[in-house]
Amino acid sequence: MRNLKVANKYFPLDIVWYDERGRSAPLGAMPVAALFRGTEAVTMRSAFGAPRAVYVGFKGGSNPANHSHLDLGSFVLDANSVRWAVDLGADDYDAEGYWDVKEGKRWTFYRLNTQSHNTLVIGGGNQDPNASCPVIAYSPSAPHAVVDLSAAYAGHAGRVRRGIALLDGKRVLVQDEIERAKPGSPVRWAMVTPAEVTLRGNVAHLRLGAEELSAEILEPGGIKFEVLSTAAPSPEEKSNEGTRMLAVIAHPKADTALTLRVLLTPAGVSAPRPAARALADWETIDLRNDAGPKVQE
Protein backbone atom coordinates (compact mmCIF):
# COMPACT_ATOMS: atom_id res chain seq x y z
CA MET A 1 0.00 0.00 0.00
CA ARG A 2 1.21 3.47 -0.81
CA ASN A 3 1.79 5.54 2.30
CA LEU A 4 -0.33 8.69 1.99
CA LYS A 5 0.22 9.95 5.51
CA VAL A 6 1.40 13.56 5.38
CA ALA A 7 1.91 15.87 8.37
CA ASN A 8 -0.06 13.53 10.70
CA LYS A 9 -3.07 13.59 8.36
CA TYR A 10 -4.89 10.69 6.74
CA PHE A 11 -6.81 10.64 3.49
CA PRO A 12 -10.00 8.79 2.50
CA LEU A 13 -8.10 6.95 -0.21
CA ASP A 14 -6.07 5.26 2.53
CA ILE A 15 -9.21 3.21 3.23
CA VAL A 16 -10.53 2.97 -0.34
CA TRP A 17 -7.27 1.62 -1.74
CA TYR A 18 -6.11 -0.41 1.25
CA ASP A 19 -4.88 -3.86 0.30
CA GLU A 20 -3.43 -6.23 2.85
CA ARG A 21 -1.16 -7.67 0.14
CA GLY A 22 0.61 -4.32 -0.08
CA ARG A 23 2.59 -4.92 3.06
CA SER A 24 6.31 -5.13 2.55
CA ALA A 25 7.56 -8.63 1.81
CA PRO A 26 10.62 -9.91 3.67
CA LEU A 27 13.74 -9.12 1.68
CA GLY A 28 14.74 -12.76 1.78
CA ALA A 29 11.58 -13.65 -0.14
CA MET A 30 12.17 -11.16 -2.93
CA PRO A 31 13.48 -12.45 -6.28
CA VAL A 32 17.07 -11.40 -6.96
CA ALA A 33 16.38 -10.94 -10.69
CA ALA A 34 13.39 -9.54 -12.54
CA LEU A 35 12.31 -8.71 -16.09
CA PHE A 36 9.89 -5.82 -16.56
CA ARG A 37 8.09 -6.25 -19.86
CA GLY A 38 6.89 -3.10 -21.61
CA THR A 39 9.66 -0.99 -20.18
CA GLU A 40 12.04 -3.81 -21.23
CA ALA A 41 14.25 -3.45 -18.17
CA VAL A 42 16.07 -6.12 -16.19
CA THR A 43 17.47 -5.99 -12.66
CA MET A 44 19.88 -8.56 -11.21
CA ARG A 45 21.56 -8.73 -7.82
CA SER A 46 23.51 -11.24 -5.78
CA ALA A 47 21.48 -10.60 -2.59
CA PHE A 48 19.27 -8.17 -0.70
CA GLY A 49 20.46 -6.44 2.45
CA ALA A 50 24.08 -7.48 2.04
CA PRO A 51 26.58 -4.58 2.02
CA ARG A 52 28.98 -6.50 -0.26
CA ALA A 53 26.28 -7.41 -2.78
CA VAL A 54 26.50 -6.74 -6.53
CA TYR A 55 23.60 -5.17 -8.43
CA VAL A 56 23.17 -4.34 -12.10
CA GLY A 57 20.20 -2.74 -13.86
CA PHE A 58 19.99 -2.94 -17.65
CA LYS A 59 17.47 -1.56 -20.15
CA GLY A 60 16.10 -1.84 -23.63
CA GLY A 61 12.82 -0.02 -24.12
CA SER A 62 11.53 2.69 -26.40
CA ASN A 63 13.22 5.98 -27.27
CA PRO A 64 9.91 7.70 -28.20
CA ALA A 65 8.49 7.06 -24.71
CA ASN A 66 7.61 10.10 -22.63
CA HIS A 67 10.59 11.62 -20.78
CA SER A 68 12.95 9.13 -22.42
CA HIS A 69 16.62 9.64 -23.16
CA LEU A 70 18.45 8.07 -26.10
CA ASP A 71 19.89 5.40 -23.81
CA LEU A 72 18.82 1.98 -25.05
CA GLY A 73 21.25 -0.62 -23.75
CA SER A 74 22.42 1.49 -20.82
CA PHE A 75 23.23 -0.02 -17.41
CA VAL A 76 24.00 0.96 -13.82
CA LEU A 77 26.21 -1.05 -11.48
CA ASP A 78 26.54 -1.23 -7.69
CA ALA A 79 29.06 -3.31 -5.79
CA ASN A 80 30.15 -3.21 -2.15
CA SER A 81 27.67 -0.40 -1.40
CA VAL A 82 29.15 1.85 -4.12
CA ARG A 83 27.52 2.87 -7.40
CA TRP A 84 30.27 2.49 -9.99
CA ALA A 85 28.31 3.00 -13.20
CA VAL A 86 25.94 5.95 -12.91
CA ASP A 87 23.21 7.58 -14.94
CA LEU A 88 23.55 11.38 -14.90
CA GLY A 89 19.79 11.90 -14.85
CA ALA A 90 17.69 14.69 -16.30
CA ASP A 91 18.65 18.28 -17.05
CA ASP A 92 16.51 21.39 -16.42
CA TYR A 93 12.92 20.70 -17.53
CA ASP A 94 12.44 24.43 -18.13
CA ALA A 95 15.46 24.85 -20.40
CA GLU A 96 14.71 26.22 -23.84
CA GLY A 97 14.18 23.41 -26.33
CA TYR A 98 14.22 20.69 -23.66
CA TRP A 99 11.00 19.13 -24.96
CA ASP A 100 11.57 19.96 -28.62
CA VAL A 101 11.60 16.47 -30.09
CA LYS A 102 10.20 17.44 -33.49
CA GLU A 103 13.07 19.78 -34.35
CA GLY A 104 15.60 17.65 -32.49
CA LYS A 105 16.74 20.33 -30.02
CA ARG A 106 16.06 17.92 -27.15
CA TRP A 107 18.77 15.56 -28.40
CA THR A 108 21.45 18.25 -28.26
CA PHE A 109 21.33 18.16 -24.45
CA TYR A 110 24.25 16.06 -23.26
CA ARG A 111 22.34 14.32 -20.48
CA LEU A 112 19.57 13.31 -22.87
CA ASN A 113 21.52 12.07 -25.88
CA THR A 114 23.44 8.86 -26.39
CA GLN A 115 26.88 10.41 -25.76
CA SER A 116 26.39 10.59 -21.97
CA HIS A 117 25.01 7.11 -21.34
CA ASN A 118 26.47 3.73 -20.45
CA THR A 119 25.77 2.24 -23.84
CA LEU A 120 27.27 2.13 -27.33
CA VAL A 121 27.85 5.06 -29.66
CA ILE A 122 28.34 3.90 -33.24
CA GLY A 123 29.58 6.30 -35.88
CA GLY A 124 29.70 9.21 -33.42
CA GLY A 125 25.97 9.93 -33.55
CA ASN A 126 22.87 9.42 -31.47
CA GLN A 127 20.60 6.43 -31.41
CA ASP A 128 17.51 6.58 -33.60
CA PRO A 129 14.95 8.62 -31.57
CA ASN A 130 12.17 6.38 -32.87
CA ALA A 131 13.81 3.05 -32.03
CA SER A 132 12.40 0.41 -29.72
CA CYS A 133 14.58 -2.46 -28.51
CA PRO A 134 13.29 -5.59 -26.75
CA VAL A 135 14.85 -7.95 -24.26
CA ILE A 136 15.30 -11.13 -26.33
CA ALA A 137 16.83 -13.43 -23.71
CA TYR A 138 16.57 -13.52 -19.93
CA SER A 139 17.22 -15.95 -17.10
CA PRO A 140 16.50 -15.31 -13.41
CA SER A 141 18.20 -18.50 -12.21
CA ALA A 142 21.47 -17.77 -13.99
CA PRO A 143 21.04 -13.99 -14.05
CA HIS A 144 21.60 -12.54 -17.50
CA ALA A 145 19.74 -10.69 -20.23
CA VAL A 146 20.25 -9.83 -23.88
CA VAL A 147 18.76 -6.82 -25.67
CA ASP A 148 18.50 -6.50 -29.45
CA LEU A 149 19.76 -2.96 -30.11
CA SER A 150 19.70 -3.20 -33.91
CA ALA A 151 16.89 -0.66 -34.37
CA ALA A 152 18.78 1.94 -32.33
CA TYR A 153 21.74 1.90 -34.72
CA ALA A 154 19.98 1.47 -38.06
CA GLY A 155 22.11 3.05 -40.75
CA HIS A 156 25.31 2.57 -38.74
CA ALA A 157 25.35 -1.21 -38.37
CA GLY A 158 23.36 -4.34 -39.14
CA ARG A 159 22.59 -6.44 -36.09
CA VAL A 160 23.65 -5.06 -32.70
CA ARG A 161 23.06 -6.94 -29.47
CA ARG A 162 24.16 -6.40 -25.88
CA GLY A 163 24.20 -9.00 -23.14
CA ILE A 164 24.89 -8.48 -19.44
CA ALA A 165 25.45 -11.34 -17.01
CA LEU A 166 25.95 -11.50 -13.27
CA LEU A 167 28.69 -14.10 -12.97
CA ASP A 168 28.81 -16.23 -9.83
CA GLY A 169 27.08 -13.41 -7.97
CA LYS A 170 30.36 -11.48 -7.85
CA ARG A 171 31.27 -10.11 -11.28
CA VAL A 172 29.46 -8.47 -14.19
CA LEU A 173 30.16 -9.25 -17.83
CA VAL A 174 29.05 -6.79 -20.52
CA GLN A 175 29.20 -8.27 -24.01
CA ASP A 176 28.37 -6.48 -27.25
CA GLU A 177 28.13 -7.99 -30.71
CA ILE A 178 28.08 -5.63 -33.70
CA GLU A 179 27.64 -6.96 -37.23
CA ARG A 180 28.08 -5.12 -40.52
CA ALA A 181 29.20 -1.82 -39.02
CA LYS A 182 29.32 0.92 -41.63
CA PRO A 183 32.93 1.48 -42.82
CA GLY A 184 34.55 4.28 -40.87
CA SER A 185 32.06 4.00 -38.00
CA PRO A 186 33.97 3.67 -34.71
CA VAL A 187 32.24 1.91 -31.83
CA ARG A 188 32.50 3.52 -28.40
CA TRP A 189 31.74 1.54 -25.23
CA ALA A 190 31.19 3.79 -22.21
CA MET A 191 30.59 3.79 -18.47
CA VAL A 192 30.12 7.03 -16.52
CA THR A 193 31.60 6.79 -13.04
CA PRO A 194 32.29 9.00 -10.00
CA ALA A 195 35.37 6.92 -9.21
CA GLU A 196 38.98 7.90 -9.76
CA VAL A 197 40.38 5.85 -12.64
CA THR A 198 43.89 4.51 -13.22
CA LEU A 199 44.58 2.98 -16.62
CA ARG A 200 46.91 0.10 -17.38
CA GLY A 201 46.32 -0.88 -20.98
CA ASN A 202 43.29 -3.14 -21.23
CA VAL A 203 42.66 -2.89 -17.47
CA ALA A 204 41.22 0.06 -15.58
CA HIS A 205 41.34 0.34 -11.78
CA LEU A 206 38.52 2.34 -10.21
CA ARG A 207 38.64 3.66 -6.66
CA LEU A 208 35.96 5.44 -4.65
CA GLY A 209 36.74 5.97 -0.99
CA ALA A 210 38.06 2.71 0.41
CA GLU A 211 36.42 0.57 -2.28
CA GLU A 212 37.90 -0.59 -5.57
CA LEU A 213 36.70 -2.21 -8.77
CA SER A 214 38.54 -3.33 -11.88
CA ALA A 215 37.42 -3.31 -15.50
CA GLU A 216 39.13 -5.56 -18.03
CA ILE A 217 38.72 -5.68 -21.80
CA LEU A 218 38.55 -9.40 -22.56
CA GLU A 219 37.88 -8.94 -26.26
CA PRO A 220 39.05 -7.77 -28.72
CA GLY A 221 42.77 -7.78 -28.05
CA GLY A 222 45.02 -4.84 -28.76
CA ILE A 223 42.74 -2.04 -27.56
CA LYS A 224 42.92 0.02 -24.38
CA PHE A 225 40.67 1.93 -22.05
CA GLU A 226 40.44 5.71 -22.24
CA VAL A 227 39.06 8.30 -19.84
CA LEU A 228 36.82 10.92 -21.45
CA SER A 229 35.32 14.11 -20.09
CA THR A 230 31.65 14.26 -19.11
CA ALA A 231 31.54 18.06 -19.29
CA ALA A 232 28.34 19.35 -20.89
CA PRO A 233 28.90 21.23 -24.18
CA SER A 234 26.88 24.24 -23.01
CA PRO A 235 27.25 26.26 -19.78
CA GLU A 236 23.44 26.39 -19.59
CA GLU A 237 23.32 22.64 -19.04
CA LYS A 238 23.72 20.98 -15.64
CA SER A 239 27.25 20.35 -14.45
CA ASN A 240 28.52 16.79 -14.37
CA GLU A 241 31.41 17.67 -12.09
CA GLY A 242 32.74 14.75 -10.12
CA THR A 243 32.19 12.21 -12.90
CA ARG A 244 34.21 10.92 -15.82
CA MET A 245 33.68 8.38 -18.57
CA LEU A 246 35.56 5.12 -18.83
CA ALA A 247 35.55 4.29 -22.53
CA VAL A 248 36.68 1.77 -25.12
CA ILE A 249 36.89 2.85 -28.75
CA ALA A 250 37.09 0.13 -31.38
CA HIS A 251 37.29 0.36 -35.15
CA PRO A 252 35.53 -2.60 -36.76
CA LYS A 253 37.02 -3.99 -39.94
CA ALA A 254 34.86 -4.11 -43.05
CA ASP A 255 32.76 -7.27 -43.31
CA THR A 256 33.95 -8.44 -39.88
CA ALA A 257 31.74 -8.74 -36.83
CA LEU A 258 33.00 -7.02 -33.68
CA THR A 259 32.63 -8.50 -30.22
CA LEU A 260 33.37 -6.30 -27.19
CA ARG A 261 33.61 -8.06 -23.82
CA VAL A 262 34.27 -6.09 -20.63
CA LEU A 263 34.48 -7.75 -17.23
CA LEU A 264 33.78 -5.70 -14.09
CA THR A 265 35.12 -7.16 -10.84
CA PRO A 266 34.99 -5.76 -7.29
CA ALA A 267 38.24 -5.83 -5.32
CA GLY A 268 38.90 -9.03 -3.42
CA VAL A 269 37.15 -11.29 -5.93
CA SER A 270 39.37 -13.92 -7.51
CA ALA A 271 38.02 -16.16 -10.27
CA PRO A 272 39.06 -17.39 -13.71
CA ARG A 273 38.23 -15.31 -16.75
CA PRO A 274 34.86 -16.33 -18.16
CA ALA A 275 34.97 -18.44 -21.29
CA ALA A 276 34.09 -16.68 -24.53
CA ARG A 277 30.55 -17.57 -25.60
CA ALA A 278 28.43 -15.95 -28.30
CA LEU A 279 25.27 -14.24 -27.08
CA ALA A 280 23.26 -16.79 -29.02
CA ASP A 281 24.51 -19.36 -26.50
CA TRP A 282 23.55 -17.33 -23.44
CA GLU A 283 20.02 -18.73 -23.44
CA THR A 284 21.41 -21.71 -21.55
CA ILE A 285 24.10 -20.08 -19.44
CA ASP A 286 25.33 -21.80 -16.29
CA LEU A 287 26.78 -19.20 -13.94
CA ARG A 288 27.44 -21.64 -11.10
CA ASN A 289 30.74 -22.44 -12.78
CA ASP A 290 33.44 -19.85 -12.18
CA ALA A 291 34.61 -20.37 -15.77
CA GLY A 292 31.58 -18.33 -16.76
CA PRO A 293 28.87 -18.85 -19.37
CA LYS A 294 28.66 -22.42 -20.60
CA VAL A 295 26.25 -24.07 -23.00
CA GLN A 296 24.27 -26.87 -21.40
CA GLU A 297 24.33 -30.00 -23.51
N, C-alpha and C positions, 0 to 999 in steps of 0.2 A: 504494500500500500504506500502511496506517495504521502509523505508527511506534509500536511498543509498547516501545521501549527505555526503561527506567526505572532510574536509579541504576546504570548499567553492567551491568544484567541483561537477559537475553533470555528470551523465553517460547516455549513450543512452538508456539503459534498463529502466531508469526512465520513458521514453516516451512509450517504447514498452510494458511495463508491467503495465502501469497506469490503475487503475480501480477505478472509482468514489466510488464504494461500499466499498473500503478499508479504507475510512475515519473512524475515531474512533467513535463508537456509544456512546451515553450518558450512563453513568454508570447506571442510573436508569432504562434503557431499557435492561440491560444485565440480563440473567437468573442467579439466585443465586445457581443453581445446574446444573451439566452437567455430562453426561456419555460419555466417549470417547472409542468407540468400536475399537477393534484391539489392542490398548495399554491396554484396560480393566482397565481404571482409572476413578475415580469419584471425583468430587470436589463439596463441599457443603459449603455455607456460609449464615449467617443471613442477611447480607447487604453488599453493596459496599460503600466505602467512609466513613464508620462510624468507628471512632477510638475504639469503644467498641464492635465491631462486633466479631463474632466467625466464624472461618474457619477451615475446615478439608479436607484434600486430602487423598485418599485411593486407593490402587492399587491391582489388580490381575496381569495378564499379562503372559509373557513367559520368563522363566529363560534363554533359549538359545539365546535370542535376543542379537544383538550386543550391547556391552558396559553394559550389564545387571549385576546386583548384585543378590544374592540369597535372594530376599527380598519380595517375594509374600505375600500379606496381610499387608504390612507395611503402616503406616499412618504418617502424620504430622498434627500438631494442632497449630492454632493461636487463641488467645483471648486477647482482650483489648490491641491490638497493640504489643503483645509479642508472640514469637514462643516458645511454651512450649515443643512440641514434635518435635525433629529435626532429619534430616537425615545427617549423617556425610559426605556424598559425596564421591568422588573418592580419590584414593591414587595417587602415582606417576606413570604416564603412562610409564615411562622409567625404572621402577624398574624391576629387573631380575625376570622372570617368571610371570609378571603381566598379560600377554595375553595367558599364557599356560593353556588352558582349557583341552586339550587332556590328559595331565598328572596330571591335577588337582592342579597344583601349584597356579593358580589364586585364588582358593577358600581357600587358607591358609591365604590370606590377610584379616585382621580383618574387614576393611571397606567394603569388597566385599562379605563376607560370611554372613550367617544368624545370627550369634552371635551378630552382631552390629546393627541390625535393629529392628524397632518397630513392630515386628511380633512375632509369636510363634516359639520356639525351642522345638522340641519333641525328647526325647531320647538323648539329648546332641549333636546331629549332625546337619549337614547342610540340607537344603532342597535339593530335587532331582534337579541337574543342568539341567535336560531335561524336567522339569515339566512346564506345561502351565495351568493357572487357570482363568476361566472366571467369570465375574460378572453375577450372576444368578438371582438377584432381584435388582430393582432400582425404586425409586420414586422421581421425582423432586418437587412435590407438598408437600409431607411430607418427607423431605430429609432423605434418608437412602439408603444403598446398602448392598448387601450380596455377598461375593465371595466364591466359592467352592474351598477350598485349599487342597482337598483330594490328588491330584496328587503330591503335593509338599512333602507330608509326607508318601508316599507309603512305606510300610515296617515298619513304626512306629505306624500307626493308620489306622483305616478304613476310615470313612467319617469325614472330618474336614471342618468346615465352619466358616467364620468370618463375622459378621455384624456390621456396624457402622451407628449410627443414630444421627442426629442433633435434639435434643429435644427442642421444644418450642423456637428455635432460640437462646438458651442460654447455653445449656449443650450438652455434647457429650457422648454417650453410646457406648462402645466397648463390643461386646458379641461374645464369641467363644464357639462352640460346637464341642467336640471331642468324637468320638465313637470308641470303640474297640481299645483303645490304647494298645500297646504291654506291657505286664507285665514288671514292672521295668523301664518304660519309663517316666521320669518326664516331665511335661509340664511347660515351662517357658514363661510367658507373659512379655513383655518388652517395655519400652518407654525411649529413650535417651533424656535427658533434660539438658539445661545449668543452670537451676534453682537450688537454694539451697533447700534441701529436709529435712523435719522433719517428722519422722514416729511416728504414734500413732496407733499401731495395724493394723486394716484393713483400716485405713485412712492415707493418706500422704498429707502433706501441702507443696506446692511448692511456692517459693518466688523468684522473679527476679526484682530487683529495688524496686519500690513502688507497684508492682502488685503481686497478689497472685492467686493461683488456688489450688483446692483440688481434690484428687483422692480417690475414695472409692470403695473397693471390695464389691459388692452387693451379689455375689455368686461365689464360695461356701462359707459357713461359716467356721470359725475356721482357716483360713489362714491369713497371714500378708504380708505386703509389705516388700521388702528388697531394699537396695541400693547397686548396684554392680559397680565395676570399669569399665571404658571404655578404659583403657590403652591398647595400641596395644601390641601384644606379642613379637614384634621384634623392636629394636631401629631404624631399617631402614625404618619402616613404619611411616606415618604421625602421629603427636601427636594429641590426642583428649583432650588435657588439657582444662579444663573449662567445661567439660561435665561429666555426671554420668548417670547411668541407674537405673530407677525405675523399679522394677521387682516383679513379683508374681510367686512363684514356687509351683505347685500343683502335687500331686501324685495320679493319677486316680486309682480307685480300679478295679480289674479284672472284666470284663463283665458289667461294669457300665459306662454309658456315663458321661462325664464331661462337665459342663457348667461354663464358666468364664465370669462374668459380671463386668466391671469396669466403673464407672461413673466419668466423668471429669467436674468439675464445677468451673467457674471463681468466684472470691470473689465478694460478694454482691448479688449473685443470690440465692434466696430462693424459693424452690419448693419441692413438695413431691417426694419421691423416685419413679422412674418409675416402673410400674407393670412388673412382670416377664412374658415374652412372648417368646415362642420358635421362632427361626428364620423362621420356616416354616409359621408362622403367620404374619411375617413382610410385606408380600406382600400387606397387607391392613392396614398398620399402620395409625393411626391418631395422629399426633403430636401436634394438637391444644389443646389437653387436657394435663394439667400439670402432670397427673398421668402417662403419657408416652404411649408407644405403646399399642394400643387396636385393637382388631379385629372388623371390621365393619360387622355387621350382615346383 
